[in-house]
Amino acid sequence: MNKLLKSLLLMPLLALSIGACAEKYTEGKQYTKVNETVSSKKEVREYFSVYCGHCFKFEPLMHNLKKVLPEDSAFERNHVDFLRAASPKIQEMVTKATIVAEQLGDADKYIGAIFNYIHVQRAVITSESDLRNLFVTNGADGDKFDKLMKSFSVNAQAKSLKKNQNEMSAKRALTGVPTVIVNGKYKIEAAKLDKDNFEQDYQNLVKYLLELK
């Protein structure tokens, strides 16, 4: 009964909050519509590349965003393979490594290590062995890494991420990274957000879009 009462009391506040955001955020300015329908589940999907310097700088903001997302909303990473910094084959390998990082249960640490390897150490990934060594150095089990990289689930998910990338590229919604799309329908236009309070404005916009139909 107490939970029901709390929910009823919160409903007017939620409606007021959504209404206030609707006045502040406008389609064509802070966000654009890239699809006609929303995804079946609430999600915030970040299209990124470990070879992208802007994505590297964007990492802390994404980490903080994940912490404030509603419980019914998922944060999905979608590594892309169209940057010229490495061959498509190497970038596809990195995509699989980001999925392995998620399955190992500490994605931020392992993906952060790849970012650091490329942008701080200025090292070059030339093979799967380089990625394996990087994961092992950061605490992963080497045999488990090998098995996951070859597993059906990782390869199937890599194909799914590639499909997402191709679909959004075809719609011209994905022309560079980082790009964040909410519920498969709304693309955030970060350049239009409040520069003096950027991170909070970003979080508020994401929460608003998660509820938008």
Buried (B, 14 or more C-beta within 10 A) or exposed (E): EEEEEEEEEEEEEEEEBEEEBEEBBEEEEBBBEBBEEBBEEBBBBBBBBBBBEEBBEBBEBBEEBBEEBEEEBEBBBBBBBBBEBBEEEBBBBBBBBBBBBBBBEBBBBBBBBBBBBBBEEEEEBEEBEBBBBBBBEBEBEEEBBBEBBEBEEBBEBBEEBBEBBEBBBEEEBBEEBBBBBBBBBBBBBBEBBBEEEEEEBBBBBBBBBBBBE
